[in-house]
Amino acid sequence: MELENSIKICSKDLLMSQAIEEPVDVDMTLPDYCPDIEKILKCTLTPQIFSRNISGGVLEIEGTAVIKVMYVDSVRKTLRTSQQLVPFNRTMNIKEFPESHYLETVASTEYINCRALSPRRLVIKGAFSIKVEIVAKSTAMLPSSDSFSDFQKRCCNKKYMDVTAVTEETFNINETISIQNKPDIESSVKTIVKVNVTDHKSVDDKIILKGEVNLRVLYLSDLDSGDTNCIDYMIPFSQIISCVGADRDTINNVSCRLLSYDVRSTKESDEKSIFIEARVNATAICYREREQNFLIDAYSKDYACDLNIKPISVITSVREIKRNFIRKMDISSNDRDFAKIIDVYNETSSVTSKEDNGLITFSGKAGLCILACDSEGIPFYIERTMDFADKTDEAFGMIESSCVTVNSVSYRIKDDHTLELRVEFTLVAFVTDTQQNSFVDNIVIYEDKKIDKGNSALTLYFADKGEYLWDIAKRYNTDENFIKEDNDIEDDFLPHKDMLIIRR
C-alpha cells in the first residue's frame, strides 16, 4: 500500500564544495616615476571577484589579482609603493541545482613571494584560491498519520525548524567621501575594506539588511619627505533583499561577503574626495518553527505488513551567537627602535570552532601589521600572528557558520623596542541543534497473508516491569486501548510485573 506523502521537511543541503587554485607569476618592472628599490618591506596579493556567471552548467568567474609592493626607496630612504593588476578568468562545471539556492565564492591568498632582480625589476610568484559552494533548499517527504485509516499507529509530536528560503543577492555600495581637511593623496600605501552586518529583519518575503563598510586608507601625502596620513571612514548601508519565504516569524542566518572594491581619489573644483565602490554578496537562510505529528510505527490487526523506515535529521532549534572580546599582545622590534609608528592594522583574520559536550571553543588567528620608522627615520615593517580562543559558557549545538571581525587595533609604546597591541574582536556564529529520528516512510500490506488469531477470544500475558503496552499490542495484533480498558491501566508502560488480559 502506497501512503500519501503530505509532510514536508525542508532543510539546507550543500550541493557543491570545490576549491580551485590560480597561480600568479609576474615579472614586474617599476614605472619611470617610481624611485629605485633599496629594501622590500612587504608584497601583498589581493584577489577580487568582479563577476560570477552561470550558463549551461558552467560557472565563469572573472576578477583581478592586485599585487602591491611596499618598499624603501634608495634615494630618500622613504616609504614607496608600486602596484600591478593581473586579470584572471576561470570556468568550472557545476551540477544542476534547484531554484532556491545561493552561490558563494571566497577568494583568498595562499602565498606570495617577491624577489628583486635589480633595483627596478621584481619577480613575483604566488597563488590564490577560489572556494566555490552551492547551498540549496532540499525537501524530504513523509506520509502523515491520516494516511493510516485502517491501521494501529503510533505518533510523536515534535517541534522543529523548517527551512523556508535559501537565497542570495549581489549589490554595490557607492560613496563619495570628502577629505577637504586632509593633505593631498600622492600615492596609496595600503587600502583595507571590510563589510559587516549590524542588523537584519524579515518582512513579507524580504530581508531588510543593515551594515557598514569600513574603509582604511594609508597614503603618502609628500613623496619627497615620505610623510603619511591615514583615513578611517565608516559607511553605513541598508539593503532590501528579495527572499520568498521570509516573514516576521522566521529566524534568519544572514551574512555579507566582500567580492571586490575600487577606491580612488578625485579632485574637482578644488574639492578633494575619495570615491569607493564595494561589491557585496549577501546570502540568507530562513528558518521557521513548525509542529507536526510524525508516524514512528504502525501495524495491521488483520494482515501481515512491512514498514519502510526513513532516517531523518531534524533541526530542533537555531540561534545566533554574537560575542565581543579583547586580546593583548606584545611585539618586539628586536634591534630597531620604535621612533615613529606609521600605522598599526589588521589584514586578515580567521576562526574555527570545536564542540565539546555542547560547549563551543572558538579558535582563530589575526594578522597584525606594524609599519614604523627607526631612530634614523628609515621605515621598517613587522608582521605577527595573534592566536586567540574564546569558549561559550553555555551549551549550544552545531556551528553552521562563523566569522570574526577585528574592529580596532590600538597600541601603547612600552619601551623603545616593544609595542603592546590591544585588539578588539567581534565573533558571530549561527548554531543549530539537530536530532536523528526514524519515521515511517511507506507500508506494504500482504492481503494474502491474513493473521491467524486462533480460536481463543482472550489471552493471558505475564508482562515484565517496564514493558510498553504498544509493543504488547503489536505482538498480539490487537488494540493498545483494549489492553488499557480491560486491565484498568492509564500509563503507556507497566510500572511493575503484571498479568494482562489481552482481547483478540
C-alpha positions in Angstrom: 0.0 0.0 0.0 1.4 3.4 -1.0 0.9 6.1 1.5 0.2 9.6 0.6 3.2 11.9 1.2 1.8 15.0 2.9 4.5 16.2 5.3 7.4 18.3 4.0 10.6 18.7 6.0 12.8 21.3 4.4 16.5 21.7 5.2 19.6 23.1 3.5 21.9 20.9 1.5 25.4 21.6 0.4 25.3 20.6 -3.3 28.8 21.5 -4.2 32.0 22.5 -2.4 35.1 22.8 -4.6 38.3 24.9 -4.5 40.4 25.9 -7.4 43.9 27.4 -7.3 45.1 30.2 -9.6 48.9 30.7 -9.9 50.4 34.1 -10.2 53.7 34.6 -11.9 54.7 38.2 -12.6 57.8 39.8 -13.9 57.3 43.4 -12.6 59.2 46.5 -13.6 58.8 49.7 -11.7 57.2 52.6 -13.6 59.5 55.5 -14.5 58.0 57.8 -11.8 58.9 55.3 -9.1 62.4 55.5 -7.5 64.7 52.5 -7.2 64.2 49.9 -4.5 66.6 49.6 -1.6 64.7 47.2 0.5 61.3 45.4 0.0 59.1 45.8 3.1 56.1 43.8 2.1 54.4 42.3 -1.0 50.7 41.6 -1.0 48.4 39.7 -3.3 44.6 40.6 -3.1 42.2 38.6 -5.3 39.0 40.4 -6.2 36.0 38.8 -8.0 34.1 41.1 -10.4 31.6 38.8 -11.9 30.2 35.2 -11.5 28.0 33.9 -14.3 26.3 30.5 -14.6 25.3 29.3 -18.1 24.7 25.8 -19.4 26.1 24.1 -16.3 29.3 26.2 -16.4 30.4 28.7 -13.8 32.6 31.5 -15.1 34.5 33.7 -12.6 36.2 36.9 -13.6 38.4 39.1 -11.5 41.7 40.7 -10.9 44.6 39.9 -8.6 46.0 43.1 -7.1 49.8 42.9 -6.4 51.2 45.7 -4.3 54.9 46.1 -3.3 55.8 48.3 -0.4 59.5 49.3 -0.2 62.1 51.8 0.9 63.5 53.9 -1.9 67.2 54.0 -2.4 67.5 57.8 -2.7 65.4 59.4 0.1 65.1 56.3 2.3 61.3 56.9 2.4 58.3 54.7 2.0 57.1 54.0 -1.5 54.7 51.6 -3.3 54.1 50.1 -6.7 51.1 48.2 -7.9 50.3 45.8 -10.8 46.9 44.2 -11.8 46.8 40.6 -13.0 43.3 39.7 -14.5 42.0 36.2 -14.3 39.2 34.2 -15.8 38.3 30.7 -14.6 35.5 28.3 -15.5 34.3 25.1 -13.8 31.5 22.7 -14.5 28.7 22.6 -11.9 25.8 20.3 -11.2 22.2 21.2 -11.7 20.6 22.9 -8.6 17.1 23.9 -7.6 15.7 27.4 -7.9 16.1 28.1 -4.2 19.9 28.3 -3.7 22.8 30.5 -3.2 26.3 30.6 -4.7 29.2 31.6 -2.5 32.7 32.3 -3.9 35.5 33.1 -1.5 38.9 34.2 -2.9 41.9 34.1 -0.5 45.6 34.3 -0.9 47.6 31.1 -0.5 51.1 32.5 -0.6 53.2 35.3 -2.2 57.0 35.6 -2.7 58.8 38.6 -4.1 62.4 38.8 -5.1 64.3 41.8 -6.6 66.5 41.0 -9.6 67.6 44.6 -9.8 66.7 48.0 -8.2 63.8 48.2 -10.7 62.8 44.7 -11.6 61.0 42.2 -9.4 60.0 38.6 -9.8 56.8 37.7 -8.0 55.4 34.2 -7.6 52.3 33.3 -5.7 48.9 31.7 -5.8 45.3 32.4 -4.6 42.4 30.0 -4.2 38.7 30.4 -5.0 36.4 28.3 -2.9 33.0 27.7 -4.6 30.0 26.5 -2.6 26.4 26.0 -3.7 23.8 25.7 -0.9 20.2 24.8 -1.8 16.9 24.1 -0.1 16.1 20.4 0.0 12.8 18.7 0.8 12.1 15.3 2.4 8.5 13.9 2.1 6.8 11.8 4.7 3.3 10.3 5.0 1.0 11.9 7.6 -0.7 9.9 10.3 -4.0 10.5 8.4 -2.8 8.1 5.8 -3.3 5.2 8.3 -7.0 5.0 8.5 -7.1 1.2 8.8 -4.0 0.7 11.0 -2.9 0.9 14.5 -0.5 3.8 14.6 2.0 5.4 17.0 2.9 9.0 16.6 5.2 11.5 18.2 4.6 15.3 18.4 7.7 17.2 17.5 8.6 20.9 17.1 11.3 21.5 14.5 12.8 24.3 12.4 11.9 24.2 8.8 14.0 26.0 6.1 11.7 28.3 4.3 14.2 30.1 2.0 17.7 30.0 0.7 18.7 33.0 -1.3 21.4 35.5 -2.3 21.8 38.9 -3.8 24.7 40.9 -5.1 24.7 44.7 -4.8 27.0 47.7 -5.0 27.7 50.3 -2.3 28.9 53.6 -3.7 30.1 56.5 -1.6 32.0 59.8 -2.1 33.9 60.9 1.0 35.1 64.4 1.3 38.7 64.7 2.5 39.0 68.5 2.2 40.6 68.8 5.6 43.2 66.1 4.8 46.6 66.5 2.9 46.6 65.5 -0.7 46.9 61.9 -1.7 50.1 61.4 -3.7 50.2 57.6 -3.5 48.2 54.9 -1.8 50.3 52.7 0.5 47.5 50.4 1.9 43.8 50.2 1.4 41.7 47.9 3.6 37.9 47.5 3.1 35.7 45.4 5.3 32.0 44.8 5.3 29.9 43.8 8.4 26.3 43.1 9.0 25.0 45.0 12.0 21.3 44.1 12.0 18.6 42.4 9.8 14.9 41.7 10.0 12.5 40.0 7.6 9.0 41.0 6.5 6.8 39.9 3.6 9.3 37.9 1.5 12.0 40.5 2.1 15.0 40.8 4.3 16.0 44.3 5.4 19.7 44.3 5.9 21.8 46.9 7.7 25.5 47.0 7.8 28.6 49.1 7.4 31.6 49.2 5.2 34.8 50.1 7.0 37.4 51.9 4.9 41.0 52.5 5.9 43.5 54.2 3.6 47.1 54.8 4.4 48.7 57.1 1.9 51.7 59.2 1.1 51.0 62.9 1.3 54.5 64.0 0.3 56.7 61.9 -2.0 59.9 63.8 -1.1 59.6 63.5 2.6 57.7 60.3 2.8 55.0 61.8 5.1 52.0 59.6 5.6 48.4 60.1 6.6 45.6 57.8 7.3 41.8 57.9 6.6 39.4 55.9 8.6 35.8 56.0 7.5 32.7 54.0 8.2 29.9 53.9 5.6 26.5 52.7 6.9 24.3 51.0 4.3 20.8 49.5 4.1 19.7 47.0 1.5 16.4 45.2 0.9 16.9 41.6 -0.4 14.1 39.6 -2.1 13.6 36.4 -0.1 10.4 34.4 -0.8 9.7 32.5 2.4 10.9 35.1 4.9 8.5 36.9 7.2 8.3 38.3 10.7 8.3 34.8 12.3 11.4 33.4 10.6 14.9 33.3 12.1 17.5 34.2 9.6 21.1 33.4 9.1 22.3 36.3 7.1 25.9 37.1 6.0 27.7 39.5 3.7 30.9 38.9 1.8 33.0 41.5 0.0 33.7 40.4 -3.6 35.7 43.4 -4.9 36.2 47.1 -4.3 37.6 50.2 -6.0 39.0 53.1 -4.1 40.3 56.2 -5.9 40.9 59.8 -5.1 39.3 62.6 -7.1 39.7 66.4 -7.2 37.1 68.6 -8.9 36.9 72.4 -8.5 39.4 72.2 -5.6 37.1 69.7 -3.8 39.1 66.7 -2.7 37.3 63.4 -2.1 37.7 59.7 -2.2 35.2 57.5 -4.2 34.6 53.9 -3.1 32.6 51.3 -4.9 32.2 48.0 -3.0 30.6 44.9 -4.5 28.9 42.8 -1.8 27.3 39.4 -1.9 24.6 38.8 0.7 23.3 35.2 1.5 20.4 34.2 3.7 18.9 31.0 5.1 15.5 31.4 6.8 14.0 29.1 9.4 10.5 28.9 10.8 9.3 26.8 13.7 6.7 24.2 12.9 4.9 21.5 14.9 3.9 18.1 13.5 2.7 14.6 14.4 5.2 12.2 12.9 4.5 8.5 12.4 7.0 6.3 14.1 5.3 2.9 14.0 2.2 1.2 12.6 0.7 -2.3 12.1 -2.5 -4.0 10.9 -4.6 -6.2 13.2 -5.7 -8.4 10.3 -2.9 -8.6 7.8 0.9 -9.0 7.7 2.8 -5.9 6.7 6.3 -4.4 6.3 7.3 -0.9 7.2 9.9 1.2 5.4 11.6 3.5 7.9 13.4 6.6 6.8 16.1 8.2 8.9 15.6 12.0 9.1 17.8 14.6 10.7 15.5 17.3 12.2 16.7 20.8 13.3 15.1 21.5 16.7 16.4 25.0 17.3 18.5 27.7 15.7 20.1 30.8 17.2 22.8 33.4 16.6 25.8 33.9 18.9 27.5 37.3 19.0 30.5 37.9 21.3 32.9 40.8 21.7 36.2 40.3 23.4 39.6 42.0 23.7 43.1 40.4 23.5 46.5 42.0 24.1 49.9 41.1 22.7 53.5 42.4 23.0 55.5 42.8 19.8 59.3 43.3 19.8 61.2 45.2 17.1 64.4 43.4 18.2 67.3 45.7 17.5 65.4 48.6 16.0 63.8 51.5 17.9 60.1 52.4 17.5 60.9 56.1 16.9 57.7 56.7 15.0 54.7 54.5 14.4 53.3 55.0 10.9 50.4 52.6 11.2 49.2 49.5 13.0 46.5 47.5 11.3 44.9 44.1 10.7 44.8 42.5 7.3 43.3 39.0 7.7 41.6 37.0 10.4 40.0 33.6 10.6 38.2 31.4 13.1 37.3 27.7 13.6 35.1 26.0 16.1 35.1 22.8 18.1 32.2 21.4 20.2 32.8 19.5 23.4 29.8 18.4 25.5 27.7 21.2 24.0 30.3 23.9 24.8 31.9 25.5 21.8 35.5 26.7 21.7 36.3 29.2 19.0 40.0 29.3 17.9 41.4 31.8 15.5 44.2 33.9 14.1 44.5 37.6 13.3 47.3 39.0 11.2 48.8 42.2 12.8 50.9 44.6 10.8 53.2 47.3 12.1 54.7 50.0 9.9 57.2 52.2 11.7 60.4 54.3 11.4 63.5 53.7 13.4 65.7 56.4 15.0 67.3 57.2 11.6 63.8 57.8 10.0 64.0 54.7 7.8 60.8 52.7 7.5 60.6 49.1 8.6 57.8 46.6 8.7 56.8 43.9 11.3 54.1 41.2 10.9 52.9 38.9 13.6 50.0 36.5 14.1 47.8 36.8 17.2 46.3 33.5 18.3 43.0 33.8 20.2 40.4 31.5 21.8 37.0 32.0 23.2 34.7 29.5 24.9 31.0 29.6 25.4 29.7 29.2 29.0 26.5 27.5 28.0 25.6 24.5 25.8 25.0 25.2 22.1 24.5 22.9 19.1 26.4 22.5 15.8 28.1 25.5 14.2 26.5 26.3 10.8 28.7 29.3 10.1 31.1 31.6 11.9 33.2 34.7 11.2 35.4 37.0 13.2 36.0 40.7 12.6 38.8 42.8 14.0 37.0 46.1 15.0 40.1 48.0 16.0 43.8 47.7 16.7 45.4 50.2 19.1 48.9 50.3 20.6 51.0 51.5 23.5 54.7 52.0 23.4 56.1 50.1 26.4 59.7 50.9 25.6 61.9 51.7 22.6 61.7 48.1 21.3 58.3 46.9 22.4 54.7 47.7 21.5 51.7 46.5 23.4 48.8 45.9 20.9 45.2 45.9 22.0 42.8 44.1 19.6 39.0 44.3 19.8 37.2 41.3 18.1 33.6 40.6 17.2 32.7 37.0 16.7 29.4 36.0 15.1 28.2 32.4 14.8 25.0 30.7 13.8 24.3 27.4 15.6 21.7 24.7 15.1 20.6 21.8 17.4 19.7 18.6 15.5 18.1 15.3 16.3 18.3 12.0 14.4 14.9 10.4 14.0 13.3 7.4 12.3 9.9 7.9 10.8 7.6 5.7 8.7 8.1 6.3 5.0 5.9 3.6 3.5 4.0 0.4 4.3 3.4 -2.7 2.3 0.4 -4.9 3.2 0.2 -8.5 2.3 -3.6 -9.1 1.8 -2.9 -12.8 1.0 -1.3 -13.2 4.5 -4.2 -12.9 6.9 -3.2 -13.1 10.5 -4.3 -16.3 12.3 -5.6 -15.2 15.7 -6.6 -18.8 16.8 -9.8 -19.8 18.4 -9.4 -18.2 21.8 -11.0 -14.8 22.4 -8.7 -13.9 25.3 -5.1 -14.4 26.1 -3.3 -14.2 29.4 0.1 -12.5 29.2 2.6 -12.2 32.1 4.3 -8.9 31.5 7.6 -7.8 32.9 8.2 -4.4 34.6 8.8 -1.6 32.1 7.2 -3.2 29.1 5.3 -0.8 26.8 1.7 -1.6 26.0 2.2 -0.7 22.4 4.8 -3.4 21.9 2.5 -6.0 23.6 -0.5 -4.9 21.4 1.6 -5.1 18.3 2.9 -8.6 19.2 -0.7 -9.9 19.6 -2.2 -7.8 16.8 -4.7 -6.1 19.0 -5.6 -2.6 20.0 -3.5 -0.9 22.7 -6.6 0.8 24.1 -8.2 -2.6 24.6 -5.4 -3.6 26.9 -5.7 -0.4 28.8 -9.5 -0.7 29.2 -9.5 -4.4 30.1 -6.7 -4.1 32.7 -7.5 -0.7 34.1 -4.2 0.8 33.0 -3.6 4.5 32.3 0.1 4.7 31.6 1.8 3.6 28.4 4.1 1.2 30.2 3.9 -1.2 33.1 5.5 0.1 36.4 5.7 -3.5 37.7 5.2 -7.1 36.7 1.6 -7.9 36.0 -0.7 -10.4 34.4 -2.7 -8.9 31.5 -5.9 -9.9 29.8 -5.5 -9.5 26.0 -8.6 -9.3 23.9 -8.1 -10.8 20.5 
